[in-house]
Amino acid sequence: MATEIRVPTLGESVTEATIGKWFKNVGDAVADGETLVELETDKVTLEVPSPAAGTLGEIVAKEGDTVEVDALLGMLNEGAGAPAAAPAKKEEAAPAKAEEKPAAPAAEGTGDMPPSPAAAKMMADKGIAAEQVSGTGKRGQVLKGDVIDAIASGATAPQPAEAPKSARGPSPEADAAREERVRMTKLRQTIARRLKDAQNTAAMLTTYNEVDMTAVMELRKKYKELFEKKHGVKLGFMGFFTKAVTHALQEIPAVNAEIDGTDIIYKHFCHIGVAVGTDKGLVVPVVRDADQMSIAEIEKEIGRLGKAARDGTLSMADMQGGTFTISNGGVYGSLMSSPILNAPQSGILGMHKIQERPVALNGQVVIRPMMYLALSYDHRIVDGKEAVTFLVRVKESLEDPERLVLDL
């Protein structure tokens, strides 16, 4: 018996994925639950397990193909040594499906329904205008197939859309042989697009301050062994910073808000995104309701999310709903940077390297472990006074960590 292998639900707002890698070839034996194929979405990488034991009979979607939710990936012949007869039947069925589509009456225009998410994305990617596509969905909704048909019929993007292709000039012949061209992953494309969109959309500004880490480092040194023994997790700096941020967000709610059209949405909760670098790119898993957590609970959750990010096992739920982001470039040695907003959020805090520097204290020059902090914010919603006050509150909490314990 043949079983279909289909694209699983990818998560909220994610409608398509790219085939990253097939781990099995046609004819290979497969165990029940064994990973068959890796899918790359614009947020996470997902592994599709085998629905049963048997042999891989057919691969329908090849590596590099873009597929939608519930699309057919391949066929599995259940049972060891089952005959690979399914492909022939599939090939016969395919033309019949292809012939069904033109028979459907085409609605003129896009009607009163917006294009489907997949169609809207393809139109944006190809530069196709809505008036160039006739919708065949309910109430004239434009579907992805309609966009494909329009392109096949000669619908093209305006000429300026070709500009990116000529942005890079040809390489000298001596250099071309030593270059390597690699297609960007879905995740990397999304990172690039979102960062550029944030720069183009938000009125982004960055304010800076520095914090004396002496108190936090002494507290950490004094209690780290007892903390790890009791809670089973190491006491790092992220727990202190996350807690300090949630305190500041409660005082300056605009930094925790976002713009939606002409409205401002204030979030009365703190879901803190923690930027994590992986070999596939930067991901931002979210510590949900961090304002209601203890430092120990925050450290445990950050540890879990960080491990999942590095292992490539983050779920869609782990990545969604953040209201503010913390990025720690200090772990890589960064002394100062201006982080880019994680849209639609209105604020992101950049942490940096702790470095001993001479500072003036009570009229004397002393050596202190100092860290530069950078807050990038959307000036459309956050005023300069609010941004500076927010950063000062974070600084005060870290230089006097007892404030975090006493909720001051």
HUKASUL-V896347 format. One record per helix or strand of 3 or more residues. SS is the DSSP state (A for helix, B for strand). FROM is the first residue (numbers start at 1). TO is the last residue. If there is no record, write none. Layout:
ss/from/to
SS/FROM/TO
SS/FROM/TO
This chain:
ss/from/to
B/2/6
B/16/22
B/35/40
B/45/49
B/54/59
B/66/68
B/72/78
A/86/103
A/117/126
A/130/132
A/138/140
A/144/152
A/159/166
A/173/176
A/186/201
B/204/212
A/214/231
A/238/251
A/253/256
B/258/260
B/263/265
B/272/278
B/281/287
A/290/292
A/295/311
A/316/319
B/324/328
A/329/332
B/347/351
B/355/361
B/364/378
A/384/399
A/402/406
